[in-house]
């Protein structure tokens, strides 16, 4: 069947779908997932709880008891509210949808290279995306950001804290300068990797009328249940809630998060292991010929090598999947991104890299 070209949007016809490679049988180091599973006793307890759910009923659209528990656990200010999403991706889409005012030339602005869904959400919502290049060392070019804010007056500004794919934790003073200058914009501080950076703007979110903080449980170790949450003043959350699909978080996700909140110490301990492995892996890769590791506050490392495509292919031949980000942006030339994993998987990676980087 040939799809009539006059039905599908022309820009959609020109797009490709988000690529997710098949990682079956591979050491999977491409997607910044937590490699640790739940301890068996906890997995059994969770299974018993999920087995009792009424799968024949729709989930609560806004599960107030769960939201209250989440607010308490994450130390959300009392005067702020929380919106749940089907992962951060949906929240990014909801924000774009709510702010896409026809005929106004509304724009989304973010440092680049950055998370691809910021620009993707702009494209799908017919917003213009303005990317402001980072400095060559991947720090924030504050002057350029301030100039772009003044010139474009964007509706939305994304500041990833820390940034993906660079791993950079932008300076708090720099972020505050942008927030204060962007008094006609919504500033979304994306804290997807907060457990590994151990820094947060949640305690400060109510200081500013134009700031919300976005989080996810994916990097915590629950990528499979797809839950993101947005923290901000009730006026913002109320508007974004209007464009949320009515049953966007399912009963299995809600119950799993409720269970997780009783066992945060397990995830904190796993994150501590990964932070220690991040330091060890950084040191080891830095000693390999032709490899430069950039400082990272995430659960991944950005590494510049002599030939990113060759390194990617050679590692894939050794059954190790990483991410070749060298074509994402000129600043990322010959860069690969590697998820920090368990000591065993990291040792496998290092052994393979030693054979490639000679």
C-alpha positions as CSV (number, residue, x, y, z in Angstrom):
1,X,0.0,0.0,0.0
2,X,1.3,3.5,-0.9
3,X,0.3,6.2,1.7
4,X,-1.1,9.3,0.0
5,X,1.5,11.9,0.2
6,X,-1.0,14.7,0.7
7,X,-2.3,13.2,4.0
8,X,0.9,12.8,6.1
9,X,2.7,16.1,7.0
10,X,5.6,16.8,4.6
11,X,8.0,17.3,7.5
12,X,7.0,13.9,9.0
13,X,7.5,12.2,5.6
14,X,11.1,13.6,5.6
15,X,11.8,12.4,9.1
16,X,13.2,9.1,10.3
17,X,12.0,7.4,13.5
18,X,14.1,7.5,16.7
19,X,16.6,4.6,16.2
20,X,16.7,2.0,19.0
21,X,19.1,-0.9,18.0
22,X,18.4,-4.5,18.9
23,X,20.8,-5.3,21.8
24,X,19.9,-9.0,22.2
25,X,23.0,-10.9,23.3
26,X,25.1,-7.8,23.6
27,X,26.7,-6.0,26.6
28,X,24.4,-3.0,26.4
29,X,26.2,0.3,27.1
30,X,24.4,2.6,24.8
31,X,21.4,3.9,26.7
32,X,22.5,5.0,30.2
33,X,20.5,2.3,31.9
34,X,21.2,1.1,35.4
35,X,22.6,-2.4,34.9
36,X,21.5,-3.6,38.3
37,X,18.2,-5.4,38.8
38,X,16.1,-5.5,42.0
39,X,17.4,-7.9,44.6
40,X,15.4,-11.2,44.4
41,X,13.5,-10.7,47.7
42,X,12.3,-7.3,46.6
43,X,11.5,-8.5,43.1
44,X,9.3,-11.2,44.6
45,X,7.5,-8.7,46.9
46,X,6.9,-6.4,43.9
47,X,5.6,-9.3,41.8
48,X,3.1,-10.2,44.6
49,X,1.9,-6.6,44.8
50,X,1.5,-6.3,41.0
51,X,-0.4,-9.6,40.9
52,X,-3.1,-8.0,43.0
53,X,-3.8,-5.1,40.7
54,X,-7.1,-4.7,38.9
55,X,-5.8,-4.7,35.3
56,X,-9.4,-4.5,34.0
57,X,-9.7,-0.9,35.4
58,X,-8.3,2.3,34.1
59,X,-5.5,3.9,36.3
60,X,-6.1,7.0,38.3
61,X,-5.4,10.0,36.0
62,X,-3.6,11.8,38.9
63,X,-2.9,9.4,41.7
64,X,-2.8,11.9,44.5
65,X,-1.5,9.6,47.2
66,X,1.4,8.5,45.0
67,X,2.1,12.2,44.1
68,X,2.1,13.1,47.8
69,X,4.6,10.3,48.6
70,X,6.8,11.3,45.7
71,X,6.8,15.0,46.8
72,X,7.8,13.9,50.3
73,X,10.5,11.5,49.2
74,X,12.1,14.0,46.7
75,X,11.7,17.0,49.1
76,X,9.5,19.0,46.8
77,X,8.7,22.5,48.3
78,X,5.3,22.6,49.9
79,X,4.1,25.3,47.5
80,X,4.9,23.2,44.4
81,X,3.0,20.5,42.6
82,X,4.0,17.4,40.5
83,X,2.8,16.2,37.1
84,X,3.5,12.5,36.1
85,X,4.4,11.6,32.6
86,X,5.0,8.4,30.5
87,X,8.8,9.1,30.8
88,X,10.4,12.5,30.4
89,X,9.8,12.2,26.7
90,X,6.1,12.7,27.2
91,X,6.6,15.6,29.5
92,X,8.8,17.3,26.9
93,X,6.1,16.7,24.4
94,X,3.3,18.1,26.7
95,X,5.3,21.2,27.4
96,X,5.8,21.9,23.7
97,X,2.1,21.2,22.9
98,X,1.0,23.6,25.6
99,X,3.3,26.4,24.5
100,X,2.8,26.0,20.7
101,X,0.8,29.2,20.1
102,X,-0.1,29.4,16.3
103,X,1.1,32.4,14.5
104,X,3.4,33.7,17.3
105,X,6.7,32.2,16.1
106,X,7.2,30.5,19.5
107,X,10.6,29.0,20.0
108,X,12.5,26.4,22.1
109,X,16.1,27.2,23.0
110,X,18.7,24.8,24.4
111,X,22.5,24.4,24.5
112,X,23.8,22.0,21.8
113,X,24.8,19.3,21.7
114,X,22.0,18.2,24.0
115,X,19.2,15.8,24.4
116,X,17.6,15.1,21.0
117,X,14.0,15.2,22.2
118,X,14.2,18.9,22.9
119,X,14.6,19.7,19.2
120,X,12.3,16.8,18.2
121,X,9.5,18.1,20.3
122,X,9.9,21.5,18.7
123,X,9.6,20.1,15.2
124,X,6.5,18.0,16.0
125,X,4.8,20.9,17.7
126,X,5.7,23.4,14.8
127,X,8.0,25.4,17.1
128,X,11.3,26.7,16.0
129,X,14.3,25.2,17.8
130,X,17.3,27.4,18.6
131,X,20.5,25.5,19.5
132,X,23.3,27.5,21.2
133,X,26.6,25.7,20.8
134,X,28.5,24.9,24.0
135,X,32.1,25.9,24.4
136,X,34.7,23.6,22.9
137,X,35.2,21.9,26.4
138,X,31.4,21.4,26.6
139,X,30.9,24.1,29.3
140,X,28.0,26.5,28.9
141,X,28.6,29.5,26.7
142,X,26.8,31.9,29.0
143,X,27.3,35.0,26.9
144,X,25.9,33.3,23.8
145,X,23.0,31.9,25.8
146,X,22.1,35.3,27.1
147,X,22.4,36.9,23.7
148,X,20.1,34.1,22.2
149,X,17.5,34.7,25.0
150,X,17.5,38.4,24.3
151,X,17.3,38.0,20.5
152,X,14.7,35.2,20.3
153,X,12.6,35.5,23.5
154,X,12.0,31.7,23.5
155,X,8.9,30.3,25.1
156,X,10.9,27.4,26.5
157,X,14.5,27.0,27.5
158,X,15.9,23.6,28.4
159,X,19.0,23.3,30.7
160,X,20.0,19.7,31.2
161,X,21.7,19.3,34.7
162,X,23.9,17.4,33.9
163,X,23.9,17.5,30.1
164,X,23.5,14.5,27.8
165,X,25.6,13.4,25.8
166,X,28.5,15.4,27.2
167,X,28.0,14.7,31.0
168,X,28.7,18.3,31.8
169,X,27.3,19.7,35.0
170,X,26.7,23.4,34.2
171,X,27.7,26.0,36.9
172,X,24.8,27.0,39.2
173,X,25.7,30.7,38.9
174,X,25.5,30.5,35.1
175,X,22.2,28.8,35.2
176,X,20.8,31.4,37.6
177,X,22.0,34.2,35.2
178,X,20.0,32.6,32.4
179,X,16.9,32.0,34.5
180,X,16.9,35.6,35.7
181,X,17.5,37.0,32.1
182,X,14.7,34.7,30.7
183,X,11.9,36.3,32.7
184,X,9.5,35.8,29.7
185,X,10.4,32.2,29.2
186,X,9.8,28.9,31.0
187,X,13.1,27.4,32.0
188,X,13.0,23.6,32.3
189,X,15.9,22.2,34.3
190,X,16.3,18.5,33.3
191,X,17.7,16.4,36.1
192,X,17.5,13.0,34.5
193,X,20.9,12.1,35.9
194,X,20.6,13.7,39.3
195,X,21.5,10.5,41.2
196,X,24.9,10.6,39.6
197,X,25.5,14.3,39.8
198,X,24.1,14.6,43.4
199,X,23.1,18.2,42.8
200,X,19.6,19.5,42.3
201,X,17.5,22.6,41.8
202,X,14.4,21.1,43.4
203,X,14.8,23.1,46.7
204,X,15.1,26.3,44.6
205,X,12.3,25.8,42.1
206,X,9.8,27.9,44.0
207,X,12.2,30.9,44.2
208,X,11.5,31.6,40.5
209,X,8.2,32.1,38.7
210,X,9.6,30.7,35.5
211,X,11.4,27.5,36.5
212,X,10.3,23.8,36.6
213,X,12.4,20.8,37.3
214,X,12.0,17.5,35.4
215,X,13.1,14.1,36.7
216,X,12.8,10.5,35.7
217,X,13.0,7.1,37.4
218,X,14.6,5.6,34.3
219,X,18.2,6.2,35.4
220,X,17.3,5.2,38.9
221,X,17.0,1.6,37.6
222,X,13.4,1.6,36.4
223,X,13.7,2.5,32.7
224,X,11.2,-0.2,31.8
225,X,8.2,1.3,33.6
226,X,8.4,4.7,31.9
227,X,7.8,7.4,34.5
228,X,8.9,11.0,34.5
229,X,7.7,13.8,36.7
230,X,7.7,17.5,36.5
231,X,8.0,19.8,39.6
232,X,6.9,23.4,39.6
233,X,4.5,26.0,40.9
234,X,0.8,24.9,40.6
235,X,0.1,27.5,37.9
236,X,2.5,25.7,35.5
237,X,1.5,22.2,36.5
238,X,-2.2,23.0,36.1
239,X,-1.7,24.2,32.5
240,X,0.4,21.2,31.4
241,X,-2.1,18.9,33.0
242,X,-4.7,20.1,30.5
243,X,-2.8,18.6,27.6
244,X,-1.9,15.3,29.3
245,X,-3.6,12.2,28.0
246,X,-6.2,11.1,30.6
247,X,-4.6,7.8,31.5
248,X,-0.9,8.4,30.7
249,X,0.6,6.4,33.6
250,X,-0.6,2.8,33.9
251,X,-1.5,0.9,37.1
252,X,1.7,-1.2,36.9
253,X,3.9,1.9,36.7
254,X,2.0,3.6,39.5
255,X,2.3,0.5,41.8
256,X,5.9,0.0,41.0
257,X,6.8,3.6,41.8
258,X,4.8,3.4,45.0
259,X,6.8,0.2,45.9
260,X,10.1,1.8,44.9
261,X,9.6,4.7,47.3
262,X,9.8,2.2,50.2
263,X,13.2,1.0,49.1
264,X,15.1,4.1,47.9
265,X,18.2,3.0,49.8
266,X,18.6,0.1,47.3
267,X,18.7,2.5,44.3
268,X,21.0,4.9,46.2
269,X,23.4,2.1,46.9
270,X,23.4,1.0,43.2
271,X,24.0,4.6,42.2
272,X,27.0,4.8,44.6
273,X,28.5,1.7,43.0
274,X,28.1,3.3,39.5
275,X,29.7,6.6,40.6
276,X,32.7,4.6,41.9
277,X,32.8,2.6,38.6
278,X,32.6,5.9,36.7
279,X,35.7,7.2,38.4
280,X,37.6,3.9,37.8
281,X,36.5,3.7,34.2
282,X,37.5,7.3,33.5
283,X,41.0,6.6,34.9
284,X,41.4,3.4,32.9
285,X,40.1,4.7,29.5
286,X,42.2,7.9,29.9
287,X,45.3,5.8,30.0
288,X,44.5,4.2,26.6
289,X,46.3,5.5,23.5
290,X,44.2,8.0,21.5
291,X,41.4,8.3,24.0
292,X,40.3,11.5,25.7
293,X,37.6,11.2,28.4
294,X,35.6,14.3,29.2
295,X,34.5,15.0,32.8
296,X,31.1,13.4,33.5
297,X,28.5,13.9,36.2
298,X,26.2,11.3,34.6
299,X,26.2,7.5,34.5
300,X,28.1,7.6,31.2
301,X,31.3,8.8,29.7
302,X,31.9,10.9,26.5
303,X,35.2,9.8,24.9
304,X,36.9,11.3,21.9
305,X,38.9,8.7,19.9
306,X,40.8,8.8,16.6
307,X,38.0,7.1,14.6
308,X,34.6,6.8,16.3
309,X,33.0,4.7,13.6
310,X,35.9,2.1,13.7
311,X,35.8,1.9,17.5
312,X,32.0,1.4,17.4
313,X,32.2,-1.3,14.8
314,X,35.1,-3.1,16.5
315,X,33.3,-3.1,19.9
316,X,30.1,-4.3,18.2
317,X,32.1,-7.2,16.8
318,X,33.1,-8.0,20.4
319,X,29.4,-8.0,21.4
320,X,29.5,-4.6,23.1
321,X,27.0,-1.9,22.1
322,X,28.0,1.7,22.7
323,X,26.7,4.9,21.1
324,X,28.5,6.6,18.3
325,X,27.5,10.3,18.7
326,X,30.2,11.7,16.3
327,X,27.6,12.8,13.8
328,X,25.1,14.4,16.2
329,X,27.0,17.8,16.2
330,X,30.3,19.2,15.0
331,X,31.5,19.6,18.6
332,X,31.1,15.8,19.0
333,X,33.5,14.9,16.1
334,X,35.0,11.4,16.7
335,X,33.2,11.0,20.0
336,X,31.6,7.9,21.5
337,X,29.3,7.7,24.6
338,X,29.7,4.7,27.0
339,X,27.3,3.8,29.7
340,X,29.0,3.0,33.1
341,X,28.0,-0.5,34.0
342,X,28.9,-3.3,36.5
343,X,32.6,-4.1,37.2
344,X,32.3,-7.2,35.1
345,X,30.8,-5.5,32.0
346,X,33.3,-2.6,32.4
347,X,36.1,-5.0,32.5
348,X,34.8,-6.6,29.2
349,X,34.6,-3.1,27.7
350,X,38.2,-2.2,28.8
351,X,39.6,-5.4,27.4
352,X,37.9,-4.8,24.0
353,X,39.0,-1.1,24.0
354,X,42.6,-2.2,24.6
355,X,42.5,-4.2,21.4
356,X,41.0,-1.4,19.4
357,X,42.9,1.6,20.7
358,X,46.4,0.6,19.7
